Amino acid sequence: MASQGPKSAAMLLLVVNLALYFIIMVISGWAVNHAIENTHESASVLTIPARIFPIYFPIGNMATGFFIIFSLLVGVLGMAVSLLGMYNVMQWSASSLYAASTSSLGIWALTVLAMGLACKEISVGYTGSNLRTLEVITIIVSGTQLICTGAIHVSADSVAANARRMLGGRV
């Protein structure tokens, strides 16, 4: 029963990340839908280089398009990785925890990329309240995902060390 503390902490972090990635997915999905609906009117007055892109984001600034697309990608993949991580943490074996840690590290790298684009969008200039919310949640989820990755990896190491100790060092 000594392993219930790290297991519940990892599950709590995964549930928090699942909720945050869902919020990211909803807001960025709304932004993509808003951009698609308003592209024809907004992009018709633009010059040739900006008119080439199939989706023009009338909200935000010039960094908004990249940020929204990466946020949508991170939201969908983050939800999938969080659900996979919950399944692997429920199994609580060294191999499943290492798999959860590896996938968690991969989605953290993508989340940091989206966070960098959010920081760039903040530094470029004014955005609306929905985009500011998306920027803040993206920055928060990059920190919680890092903590979650660390918690799962430490738990995997302790489970593997416990298995080696129980087998008398033969593993």
C-alpha angles and dihedrals in degrees: 000000000000090000095062094087098060090038093055092043091052091047091049092051091047092051091049090049091048090055093046093048089049090054090048091050093049096048095044090045089053091050092051091048091048091050094049092050094049101037098096096053096039100042096045092078095047126101122257102274094053093043092061096072115089094222122042116190108219090186124072124002138298093291093055097087095056092042094050095048093048091045091053090049092047092047094054096042092042092055091049093048092047091052091046090048091052090052092048094046090051089058090051099196125134094248094049092046092050089050090051091047093051095048089045090053091051094052090045089058091053090045091053088052090053089046090054090052089049090053090049091051090050091050094047095058153266122002132175126264094261092054092046088054090051091049093051094046091048091053092047094048091052088061096044091047090053091051091046092050091051093047093051093046093049090048090050091051092050093047090049091048090049091051091050091049092050091051092049097249095302094122 
